[in-house]
Amino acid sequence: MSTRSVQRFAERARARRTLARRQIALAAAAVLVVAALAWLLLWSPVLALRPADVTVAGAGTVVAVDQVRAVVAKDSGVPLPRLGTVALRDRLLQVPGVREARVTRDWPHGLTVQLVAREPVAAVPEKQAPAGAAKPGFALLDEEGVQVGRADAAPAGLPVVDVPADDARTLQAVLGVLRQLPPALLAEVAGVAAQTQDTVTMHLRDGVEVDWGSSQETALKIAVLTALRASPTAKGAHVYDVSAPRLPITR
């Protein structure tokens, strides 16, 4: 082998070693960059949650916002990319009065917590005084029949519901009617009574009684009742029977 060939071989070998070293150096640099970026995003305080930057909306009249913030504060300092919003939502659902919750990240340090609160729609007389109460009051129920509070007296503007004790079906029928009423009509309801799920009767604040029947065809019954109350021929009626909405009766 000639001296010139040996030199060319040596030069190529050096070039290969140089290239290999450069590739190793580039790979090492890339690993360091990825590691630094991962630390910056997942472990450093650069994107850490700050409870002061958390926004809570939708608490309504039932949910205690300080309880919601206390749940969120347990994740204080956790970087947002690593924060489990699904697990946080599940914990928020344990706060009394919360029916649904949605958690979104609000970069760089906050969260937005959107709640759906269990607002009371009916007051049900208690059969006996609960622990700590001097006398029976009223259990405040949401539209699903979940108790969200109690009061010694029925809150103003909330219908009082009278159904047989422990009759879940009748209670659900009454709540089903209340749930479908338009706000203007619901505001007029002073009380609702029912002995069975098919004998719902509403008492309006102006003294009018409405025989509603079952919770079926509520939309039609609402339309019929609205038309009857606006009709001059039904003026002065004290009872509106829309239990059979296609054959309503006034008296």
C-alpha positions in Angstrom: 0.0 0.0 0.0 1.4 3.4 -1.0 2.1 6.2 1.5 -0.5 8.4 -0.3 -3.2 5.7 0.2 -2.4 5.3 3.9 -2.7 9.1 4.3 -6.1 9.2 2.6 -7.3 6.2 4.7 -6.1 8.0 7.9 -7.9 11.3 6.8 -11.1 9.4 6.2 -10.9 7.7 9.6 -10.3 11.1 11.3 -13.3 12.5 9.4 -15.5 9.6 10.6 -14.4 10.1 14.2 -15.0 13.8 14.0 -18.5 13.3 12.6 -19.3 10.7 15.2 -18.1 13.0 18.0 -20.3 15.8 16.5 -23.3 13.5 16.3 -22.8 12.4 19.9 -22.4 16.0 21.0 -25.6 17.1 19.2 -27.5 14.1 20.7 -26.3 15.0 24.1 -27.2 18.6 23.6 -30.7 17.6 22.4 -31.2 15.4 25.5 -30.1 18.3 27.8 -32.4 20.7 26.0 -35.4 18.3 26.3 -34.5 17.6 30.0 -34.3 21.3 30.7 -37.6 22.0 28.9 -39.3 19.1 30.8 -38.0 20.5 34.1 -39.1 24.0 33.2 -42.6 22.9 32.3 -43.2 20.0 34.7 -41.3 20.8 37.8 -40.1 24.4 38.0 -42.3 27.2 39.5 -42.5 29.0 36.1 -46.0 27.6 35.4 -47.0 26.7 39.0 -50.6 27.1 40.1 -51.3 30.1 42.3 -54.6 29.9 44.2 -54.9 33.7 44.0 -55.2 33.3 40.2 -58.1 30.9 40.4 -61.5 32.1 39.1 -64.6 30.4 40.5 -68.0 31.0 38.7 -71.5 29.5 39.0 -71.5 28.9 42.8 -75.1 30.2 43.0 -76.7 30.6 46.4 -75.8 27.2 47.8 -72.1 26.4 47.1 -69.5 27.9 49.6 -66.8 29.4 47.4 -64.3 29.1 50.2 -64.7 25.4 50.2 -64.2 25.2 46.5 -61.0 27.3 46.8 -59.8 25.1 49.7 -60.1 22.0 47.4 -58.1 23.8 44.6 -55.5 25.1 47.1 -54.4 21.5 47.7 -52.7 21.7 44.3 -51.0 25.0 45.0 -47.5 25.0 43.4 -48.2 22.1 41.0 -47.2 23.1 37.5 -50.2 23.5 35.3 -49.1 20.9 32.6 -48.8 18.3 35.4 -52.0 19.2 37.2 -54.8 16.6 36.8 -57.9 18.6 36.0 -60.1 15.4 35.9 -59.0 14.4 39.4 -59.6 18.0 40.6 -63.1 18.0 39.1 -63.9 14.7 40.9 -62.8 16.3 44.2 -64.9 19.4 43.5 -68.0 17.3 43.0 -67.7 16.3 46.7 -68.3 19.9 47.8 -71.8 20.3 49.1 -74.2 21.8 46.5 -72.0 21.2 43.5 -73.8 19.2 40.8 -71.2 19.6 38.0 -67.8 21.2 37.6 -65.5 22.1 34.7 -61.9 22.9 35.2 -59.7 24.6 32.6 -56.2 25.9 32.8 -55.7 29.7 32.7 -52.0 30.2 31.7 -49.6 30.8 33.2 -50.6 30.3 36.8 -54.4 30.1 37.1 -57.5 27.9 36.7 -61.1 28.7 35.8 -63.6 26.6 37.7 -67.1 26.7 36.2 -69.7 25.2 38.5 -73.3 24.1 38.1 -74.8 24.5 41.6 -77.7 22.5 43.0 -80.1 25.4 43.5 -83.2 24.7 45.7 -86.5 24.6 43.8 -88.8 23.4 46.6 -89.1 23.4 50.4 -90.4 20.2 52.0 -91.7 20.2 55.6 -89.6 18.0 57.8 -91.4 15.3 59.7 -89.2 15.7 62.8 -86.5 18.1 63.9 -83.0 17.1 62.8 -80.1 17.0 65.2 -79.3 20.4 66.5 -82.7 22.0 65.5 -85.3 23.0 68.1 -88.2 22.1 65.9 -89.0 20.7 62.4 -88.3 23.1 59.6 -88.0 22.7 55.8 -85.6 20.6 53.7 -84.5 22.5 50.6 -84.4 20.2 47.6 -83.0 20.8 44.1 -84.7 19.7 40.9 -83.3 16.1 41.3 -84.6 15.8 44.8 -81.1 16.2 46.4 -81.2 18.1 49.7 -79.0 21.2 49.5 -79.9 22.8 52.8 -82.6 23.4 55.4 -84.4 26.3 56.9 -86.5 26.9 60.0 -89.1 28.7 57.8 -89.9 28.3 54.1 -87.8 30.8 52.1 -89.7 33.5 50.3 -90.3 32.6 46.7 -89.7 28.9 47.1 -92.7 26.5 46.7 -93.7 24.4 49.7 -94.2 20.8 48.6 -96.5 18.5 50.6 -96.3 14.8 49.6 -96.7 11.6 51.7 -93.6 10.8 53.7 -91.0 8.7 52.0 -93.0 8.6 48.7 -90.1 9.1 46.3 -92.2 8.6 43.2 -94.7 11.3 44.1 -91.9 13.7 45.1 -90.2 13.1 41.8 -93.4 13.8 39.9 -93.8 17.1 41.7 -90.2 18.1 41.1 -90.6 17.0 37.5 -93.4 19.5 37.1 -91.6 22.3 38.8 -88.5 21.6 36.7 -90.4 22.3 33.5 -92.3 25.4 34.5 -91.1 28.6 32.9 -89.6 31.1 35.5 -92.5 33.4 35.4 -95.0 30.7 36.3 -92.7 29.1 38.8 -92.4 32.4 40.6 -96.2 32.4 41.1 -96.3 28.9 42.7 -96.7 29.2 46.5 -97.1 25.4 47.2 -97.6 22.0 45.6 -99.5 19.1 47.0 -99.8 15.5 45.8 -101.1 12.3 47.3 -99.9 10.2 44.3 -97.8 10.9 41.3 -101.0 11.5 39.2 -102.6 14.0 41.5 -100.3 17.1 41.5 -102.1 20.3 42.6 -100.4 23.7 42.6 -101.5 26.7 44.7 -100.6 30.0 43.2 -99.8 33.1 45.2 -102.9 34.9 44.1 -105.1 32.2 45.6 -105.7 30.2 42.4 -105.6 26.4 42.5 -104.3 24.4 39.5 -105.2 20.7 39.3 -102.2 19.5 37.3 -102.6 15.8 37.4 -99.5 13.8 36.4 -96.2 15.2 35.2 -97.0 14.1 31.7 -97.7 16.6 28.9 -96.4 19.4 31.0 -95.6 21.6 28.0 -99.2 21.4 26.8 -100.6 22.0 30.2 -98.4 25.1 30.6 -99.7 26.5 27.2 -103.4 25.7 28.2 -103.1 27.2 31.6 -101.5 30.4 30.2 -104.3 30.7 27.6 -107.0 30.1 30.2 -105.7 32.7 32.6 -105.5 35.3 29.7 -109.0 34.5 28.5 -111.8 37.0 29.5 -114.2 34.0 29.7 -112.2 32.5 32.5 -111.7 35.7 34.4 -112.5 35.3 38.1 -112.0 31.5 38.1 -110.5 30.1 41.3 -109.7 26.6 40.0 -108.1 25.6 36.7 -108.1 21.9 36.0 -105.6 21.1 33.2 -105.1 17.4 34.3 -106.7 16.6 30.9 -105.2 19.5 28.9 -107.4 18.9 25.8 -110.5 19.2 28.0 -109.6 21.8 30.6 -112.1 22.9 33.2 -112.4 26.2 35.1 -114.6 27.0 38.0 
